[in-house]
Each structure stands twice: as C-alpha cells, then as structure tokens.
Amino acid sequence: MRSYDWIWQTGPELDPAGLYTLLSLREAVFVVEQQCAYQELDGRDLAASTHHLQVLAANQLAATLRLLAPDPVDQPASIGRVVIHPAHRGGGLGHDLMRAALTRIESLWPGRSARLSAQAHLQAYYGRHGFEPIGDIYVEDGIPHIDMQRK
C-alpha cells in the first residue's frame, strides 16, 4: 500500500514549481492521453477562492483536483480538474480523492451542495459518492459529459 501526502492550497499559496507540476499532470492526461485539445488554462487556478488538492507519493504528484467556491454564494461548490497519474490508478485513490473533496467542501461551505461535470462513462463512479445527473449528456471538447450534483 502506498503512502500519500495530502496538501490543500489556495491559488495564491501555490508556488511556481507546484503550479507547474499540477498543470503538467492535467495537460498530460486531459490533452495528451485523452487526445482532447482544449484551453486548459482558464484563469481560475490562481484565485484566492480556488482550493487545490495535491496528493503526493514520494514527493511526486500522484493526483490533483480543484474546488471552485460557490459563485454566486448560494450556488453549489464545483469540483473539477480531477486527475490521477496513470501509475496511481486502480487502487482506490480516486475514491479517496472524492471523499477528501467532499469533506473540504463541507468544512469550507457547510451545508452547500457540490457539482461537477463528469465524463458520461463515469456516472456510476460519481454516483457512488452521492452525485446524480442533472440534465442531458452533452459533448464538451469531443468527449460526452453530464452535469452531476450532490445535495
């Protein structure tokens, strides 16, 4: 069993090397592995209201995700950019990642629901964490997605 370090930081707390590492992993998986050319940098990563989770194994980034604060404040918090390095898949890290995100949302924004835009084939996966589809499947950047929300 691997040992992981779990680090939460807001956008301004990311140092250049840490930011570069998490952007590199996201690009390697979303753009290269999934062959999805899209504008990955959206201007939200460095915001003070954005919370990044970095999961490290032996000081190497194994997984990351980000939380966007509810905007407006009465809306759900958003979980996004969920990515796991290929060498760390299949051992349950993804489920641990989702539990950590949901715990963080509850601590930052008590009682707030959570939403995410899931690749459509992962509906059952996110369903295990209480997410339900809202709306129909749509194609984003060439990949079928569905919006999901957890109350």
C-alpha positions, 0 to 999 in steps of 0.5 A: 500500500502506498503512502500519500501526502495530502496538501490543500492550497489556495491559488495564491499559496501555490508556488511556481514549481507546484503550479507547474507540476499540477498543470503538467499532470492535467495537460498530460492526461486531459490533452495528451492521453485523452487526445482532447485539445482544449484551453486548459488554462482558464484563469481560475487556478490562481484565485484566492477562492480556488482550493487545490488538492495535491496528493503526493507519493514520494514527493511526486504528484500522484493526483490533483483536483480543484474546488471552485467556491460557490459563485454566486454564494448560494450556488453549489461548490464545483469540483473539477480538474480531477486527475490521477497519474496513470501509475496511481490508478486502480487502487482506490485513490480516486475514491479517496480523492472524492471523499477528501473533496467532499469533506473540504467542501463541507468544512469550507461551505457547510451545508452547500451542495457540490457539482461537477461535470463528469465524463458520461462513462463515469456516472456510476463512479460519481454516483457512488459518492452521492452525485446524480445527473442533472440534465442531458449528456452533452459533448464538451471538447469531443468527449460526452459529459453530464452535469452531476450534483450532490445535495 
